[in-house]
């Protein structure tokens, strides 16, 4: 039995001192995070995490950490934790949302979510 599986069992038994890290939990559930790669618009320190019907893209924007989260089942996009359908988006935010299309298209797992993300983003931006 692997060490992280032992830690997961420890939590089930009430031993919280040896609990698995968040990264261990994501890995056990099948999620993966990795660098988003380089591209003309992508920040070199950006990260993408894909898990089933959800994807999160984390990057630096205006010297702060920013993230875009897409949930395909719910058909919602969140920017820094806020649903974009309830936001007034700046040009920089719209640009970042469009860069995520490039990131998804370039990522092996992300390609599966690309059509749904693109359609959702187009619909939400058209409503503004």
Buried (B, 14 or more C-beta within 10 A) or exposed (E): EEEBEEBBEBBEEEEEEEBBEEEBBBBBEEBEBEEBEEBEEBBEEBBBBBBBEBBBBBBEBEEEEBBBBBBBEEBBBBBBEEEBBEBEBEEEBBEBBEBBBBBBBBBEBBEBBBEBBBEBBEEBBEEE
